[in-house]
């Protein structure tokens, strides 16, 4: 699957990502489902989403400095090990308190669940720490690919990486999580922890001789000066600056719409633990199609047309999901949406790897991700607050749908500001000027 034109070092990185993303796919179902069995409060659940995304706001900028200062392979191994340890600590703690957790299997029979304060705080802390490690590890991984893959193969390498991530996180992982939750509340978290350790081992096996020389300055500048250099470079690149701000807006809106999605899926879409896992496979189907076909589709339709499509279609997807009472409809929408999301990711990540000089790639990429992903906690807490406040005025069913409709309206507003910046001419200009920056 990794392709005959891609080197053996990429094969190891690819396999490591498959394993870690399989674990992530398991935890993506297990964590929110366990959380919804600890508390039914929309606001408290949205705070967990806030803690998951807050590290992108807090740590993205300093992470970029570390990525440029240290060997990226070592950083990936380190963060995988840290995430493995944190996940296993949570798994053991959950196991020790398993008598206090009654996994929600049939929402109709679950009238009230009193919040378990200790376990809730544990999930908050673990979610934040895992997010912090992900900021550093994910950034190091993105900037590591250009060190083992030629520029001409970046879109292929990224496309196949995104395909594997989508399949593992959304197709294989969620149903596996449902099975593991049926066995034990401990099982999915233990599996996730083991996957991180396996990933770290594979990355560690990549030979130094297979890695291009990373341009690390022998003299370390002042930390603030290095941060400023990365921020200044991005701010003076009109296209990437606009793209980062647009991505931040998209992700804030997305976080708002999904802030209490677990409750919406359980109560309005009537999903069980198994059908919730099946619902997640929609993202895998669309993501896999996008990743497998990305190189050909990009050549056929062009970068601008594809990334503009997600701007056009987002409000339509949100309205359909918000109006639906059948998880099957949401599944179909997710397939289509994820196809375009993966196209966006492949195009924009490959462009950053191509345009940004290697010696500042970590910092500039992290500044970009600060703007692009740091907005998520704002959206998450806003979505939970909308539901919590609206519950005093409208039915719970409508309140749980309201974030989707609010997000649709914001997406329409975003389109007016974003589309003029996402033209093929601006993309060509950005790529053409990259050597001069």
C-alpha positions in Angstrom: 0.0 0.0 0.0 2.9 2.3 0.6 3.9 2.2 -3.0 6.9 1.1 -5.1 8.3 4.6 -5.5 8.4 5.2 -1.7 11.4 4.1 0.3 11.7 1.5 3.1 11.9 4.2 5.7 8.5 5.5 4.6 7.2 1.9 4.9 8.1 1.8 8.6 6.6 5.2 9.2 3.5 4.2 7.3 3.1 1.0 9.4 3.7 2.8 12.6 0.9 5.3 11.7 -1.4 2.4 10.8 -0.9 1.0 14.3 -1.2 4.2 16.2 -4.2 5.3 14.2 -5.9 2.0 14.8 -5.5 2.7 18.5 -6.8 6.2 18.0 -9.9 4.8 16.2 -10.6 2.6 19.1 -10.3 5.4 21.7 -12.3 7.8 19.5 -15.4 5.7 20.2 -14.3 4.4 23.7 -13.5 7.8 25.3 -16.7 9.6 24.4 -18.9 6.6 25.2 -17.2 6.1 28.5 -17.5 9.8 29.2 -21.3 9.7 28.4 -21.6 6.9 30.9 -19.9 9.1 33.5 -22.0 12.2 32.9 -25.0 13.2 30.7 -24.3 16.9 31.0 -23.9 18.6 27.6 -21.7 21.3 29.1 -19.4 18.8 31.0 -19.0 16.7 27.8 -18.2 19.7 25.8 -15.5 20.6 28.3 -13.8 17.3 27.6 -13.8 18.3 23.9 -12.3 21.6 25.0 -9.5 19.9 26.9 -8.8 17.7 23.8 -8.3 20.7 21.6 -6.9 23.2 24.1 -3.3 21.9 23.7 -3.3 23.1 20.0 -3.9 26.6 21.3 -1.4 26.4 24.2 1.4 24.3 22.8 1.5 24.6 19.0 3.9 27.5 19.0 6.6 26.2 21.4 6.2 22.7 19.8 7.5 24.2 16.5 10.7 25.3 18.1 11.3 21.9 19.6 10.6 20.3 16.2 13.3 22.4 14.6 15.8 22.0 17.5 15.7 18.3 17.9 15.7 15.2 15.6 12.1 14.7 14.5 12.3 10.9 14.6 13.3 11.0 18.3 10.4 13.4 19.1 7.9 11.0 17.4 9.2 8.1 19.5 9.2 10.1 22.7 5.6 11.3 22.2 4.3 7.8 21.3 5.8 6.4 24.5 4.3 9.2 26.6 0.9 8.7 25.1 1.2 5.0 25.6 2.0 5.5 29.3 -0.9 8.0 29.8 -3.4 5.7 28.1 -2.4 2.7 30.2 -2.7 4.8 33.4 -6.2 5.8 32.4 -7.0 2.2 31.5 -5.9 0.9 34.9 -7.8 3.6 36.7 -10.9 2.9 34.8 -10.6 -0.8 35.5 -10.2 0.0 39.2 -13.4 2.0 39.2 -15.3 -0.3 36.8 -18.1 -0.9 39.3 -19.0 2.8 39.2 -19.3 2.8 35.4 -22.5 1.5 33.8 -21.8 1.6 30.0 -24.7 3.1 28.2 -26.0 0.5 25.8 -29.7 1.4 25.5 -30.3 5.1 26.0 -34.1 4.5 26.4 -33.4 2.5 29.5 -30.9 5.0 30.9 -33.0 7.7 32.6 -30.4 9.4 34.8 -26.7 9.0 35.4 -25.1 10.9 38.2 -21.7 12.4 37.3 -18.8 10.5 38.8 -16.5 13.5 39.7 -13.3 11.6 40.2 -13.4 9.7 36.9 -14.6 12.8 35.1 -11.5 14.8 36.3 -9.3 11.8 35.3 -10.7 12.0 31.8 -10.2 15.7 31.7 -6.5 15.5 32.7 -5.7 12.6 30.4 -7.5 14.2 27.5 -5.4 17.3 27.9 -2.1 15.5 28.3 -2.7 13.2 25.4 -3.6 16.3 23.3 -0.4 18.0 24.4 1.7 15.0 23.3 -0.2 14.8 20.0 0.6 18.4 19.2 4.3 17.7 19.4 4.2 14.2 17.9 1.9 15.0 15.0 3.8 18.1 14.1 7.1 16.1 14.1 5.5 13.4 12.0 4.3 15.9 9.3 7.7 17.5 9.1 9.5 14.2 9.1 7.9 13.0 5.8 10.0 15.4 3.6 13.1 14.0 5.2 12.4 10.5 3.8 10.3 11.2 0.7 11.2 13.3 -2.4 9.3 16.4 -3.2 7.8 14.8 -6.3 6.2 12.1 -4.2 4.9 14.2 -1.3 1.2 14.2 -2.4 1.3 10.4 -3.0 3.0 9.8 0.4 0.6 12.1 2.2 -2.4 10.8 0.4 -1.6 7.2 1.4 -0.9 8.3 5.0 -4.3 10.0 5.2 -6.0 6.9 3.6 -4.5 4.7 6.3 -5.4 7.1 9.0 -9.0 7.3 7.8 -9.4 3.6 7.5 -7.9 2.8 10.9 -9.6 5.7 12.8 -13.0 5.5 11.2 -13.5 2.0 9.6 -11.6 -0.6 11.6 -11.1 1.1 14.9 -14.7 2.1 15.8 -16.3 -1.4 15.3 -13.3 -2.9 17.1 -14.0 -0.5 20.0 -17.6 -1.6 20.2 -16.5 -5.2 20.5 -13.8 -4.4 23.1 -16.3 -2.3 25.1 -18.6 -5.3 25.1 -15.8 -7.4 26.6 -14.6 -4.9 29.2 -14.4 -1.1 29.8 -10.7 -1.6 30.3 -10.0 -3.4 27.0 -10.2 -0.5 24.4 -7.9 1.7 26.4 -5.4 -1.0 26.9 -5.4 -1.7 23.2 -4.8 2.0 22.4 -1.9 2.2 24.8 -0.2 -0.9 23.3 -0.6 0.6 19.8 1.5 3.6 20.8 4.3 1.5 22.1 4.3 -0.6 18.9 4.4 2.6 16.8 7.3 3.9 18.8 9.3 0.7 18.2 8.8 0.9 14.4 9.8 4.5 14.2 12.9 3.7 16.2 13.9 1.1 13.6 14.2 3.6 10.8 17.9 3.8 10.0 19.6 7.2 10.2 21.2 6.5 6.8 17.7 6.5 5.3 16.9 10.0 6.6 17.9 13.2 4.8 20.0 15.6 6.9 17.7 17.8 9.0 18.8 21.4 8.9 19.4 22.0 12.6 21.3 25.2 13.5 24.3 24.4 15.7 23.7 27.5 17.7 20.4 27.9 19.5 18.8 31.3 19.3 16.7 32.8 22.0 13.4 30.8 22.3 11.3 33.9 21.7 13.4 34.9 18.7 12.8 31.5 17.1 9.1 31.7 17.7 9.0 35.2 16.2 10.9 34.0 13.2 8.3 31.3 12.5 5.4 33.7 13.0 7.0 36.4 10.9 7.6 34.0 8.0 4.0 32.8 7.9 2.5 36.2 8.4 4.5 37.5 5.4 3.3 34.7 3.2 -0.2 35.9 2.1 -1.5 32.6 0.8 -0.5 30.4 3.8 -1.6 33.1 6.2 -5.0 33.2 4.7 -5.2 29.5 4.5 -4.3 29.2 8.2 -7.0 31.7 9.2 -9.6 29.9 7.0 -8.7 26.5 8.5 -9.0 28.0 12.0 -12.5 29.2 11.2 -13.5 25.8 9.7 -12.2 23.9 12.7 -13.9 26.2 15.2 -17.2 25.7 13.4 -16.6 22.0 13.2 -15.8 21.8 17.0 -19.0 23.7 17.7 -21.1 21.4 15.6 -19.6 18.2 17.2 -19.4 19.5 20.8 -22.2 17.3 22.1 -22.4 14.9 19.1 -22.3 11.8 21.3 -25.5 12.9 23.0 -27.1 13.8 19.6 -26.2 10.4 18.2 -27.5 8.5 21.2 -30.7 10.4 21.9 -31.8 11.7 18.4 -30.2 9.3 16.1 -30.8 6.3 18.5 -27.5 4.7 18.1 -26.3 1.8 20.2 -22.7 1.3 21.1 -22.4 -0.9 18.0 -24.3 1.4 15.5 -22.2 4.4 16.8 -19.1 2.5 15.8 -20.7 1.7 12.4 -21.6 5.4 12.0 -17.9 6.3 12.3 -17.1 4.1 9.4 -18.6 6.6 7.0 -15.6 8.8 7.6 -13.3 5.9 6.7 -15.0 5.2 3.4 -14.9 8.8 2.3 -11.4 9.2 3.6 -10.1 6.1 2.0 -11.6 7.1 -1.4 -10.1 10.5 -1.0 -6.6 9.2 0.0 -6.4 6.5 -2.7 -7.5 8.8 -5.5 -6.0 12.1 -4.3 -3.1 12.3 -6.8 -5.3 11.5 -9.8 -8.2 13.7 -8.6 -6.0 16.6 -7.9 -4.5 16.4 -11.4 -7.9 16.1 -12.9 -9.7 18.9 -11.1 -7.0 21.1 -9.7 -6.2 22.2 -6.2 -8.3 25.3 -6.0 -11.5 23.6 -7.2 -11.2 20.8 -4.6 -10.4 22.9 -1.6 -13.2 25.4 -2.5 -15.6 22.5 -2.6 -15.4 21.9 1.1 -16.3 25.6 1.7 -19.4 25.3 -0.6 -20.6 22.0 0.8 -20.0 22.4 4.5 -23.3 24.3 5.3 -25.3 21.8 3.2 -23.8 18.8 5.2 -24.5 20.5 8.5 -28.1 21.3 7.7 -28.8 17.7 6.5 -27.2 16.2 9.6 -29.1 18.6 11.9 -32.4 17.8 10.3 -31.9 14.1 10.3 -33.3 11.5 12.7 -31.6 8.5 11.1 -28.0 7.7 11.6 -27.8 6.1 8.1 -28.3 9.6 6.5 -25.6 11.1 8.6 -23.4 8.1 7.6 -23.8 8.9 3.9 -23.2 12.6 4.4 -20.0 11.8 6.3 -18.7 9.6 3.4 -19.0 12.6 1.0 -17.7 15.1 3.5 -14.6 13.2 4.4 -13.7 12.7 0.8 -13.3 16.4 0.4 -11.7 16.9 3.8 -9.0 14.4 2.9 -8.4 16.2 -0.4 -8.0 19.5 1.6 -5.5 17.8 3.9 -3.4 16.2 1.2 -3.3 19.5 -0.8 -2.6 21.9 2.0 -0.1 19.7 3.9 1.9 18.9 0.8 2.0 22.6 -0.1 3.3 23.5 3.3 6.0 20.8 3.0 6.9 22.0 -0.4 6.9 25.8 0.2 8.3 26.2 3.7 12.2 25.9 4.0 13.2 22.9 6.1 15.2 24.8 8.7 12.0 26.6 9.8 9.5 24.0 8.7 8.7 22.9 12.3 8.1 26.4 13.6 6.1 27.7 10.6 4.1 24.5 10.4 3.3 24.9 14.1 2.3 28.5 13.8 0.0 27.5 10.9 -1.5 24.7 13.1 -1.8 27.2 16.0 -4.1 29.3 13.9 -5.7 26.3 12.2 -6.4 24.1 15.2 -6.1 26.4 18.2 -9.6 27.7 17.5 -11.2 24.3 18.3 -11.5 24.8 22.1 -13.5 28.0 21.5 -15.9 26.1 19.2 -16.2 23.2 21.6 -17.1 25.3 24.7 -19.4 27.5 22.6 -21.3 24.5 21.3 -21.8 23.1 24.8 -22.9 26.5 26.1 -25.4 26.9 23.3 -27.0 23.5 24.2 -26.9 24.2 28.0 -28.6 27.6 27.6 -31.1 26.5 25.0 -32.3 23.6 27.2 -34.1 26.3 29.3 -36.2 27.4 26.3 -36.6 24.5 23.9 -36.8 20.7 24.0 -33.7 18.6 24.6 -33.9 17.1 21.1 -33.9 20.4 19.4 -31.2 21.8 21.7 -28.9 18.9 20.7 -29.4 19.8 17.0 -29.0 23.5 17.5 -25.1 23.5 17.3 -25.4 22.0 13.8 -27.7 24.7 12.6 -25.7 27.5 14.1 -22.5 26.0 12.5 -24.3 25.9 9.1 -25.1 29.6 9.4 -21.5 30.4 10.3 -20.2 28.3 7.4 -22.2 30.4 5.0 -20.7 33.6 6.4 -17.2 32.1 6.2 -17.7 31.3 2.5 -18.0 35.0 1.6 -14.7 35.8 3.2 -12.8 32.6 2.3 -13.5 31.9 -1.4 -11.7 34.9 -2.8 -8.5 33.7 -1.2 -8.7 30.1 -2.6 -8.1 30.6 -6.3 -5.8 28.6 -8.5 -4.0 31.8 -9.4 -3.1 32.4 -5.7 -2.0 28.8 -5.3 0.3 29.0 -8.3 1.7 32.3 -7.1 2.4 30.8 -3.7 4.2 27.8 -5.1 6.1 29.9 -7.6 7.4 32.4 -5.0 8.3 29.7 -2.4 12.0 29.7 -3.4 12.2 33.4 -2.9 10.9 33.4 0.7 
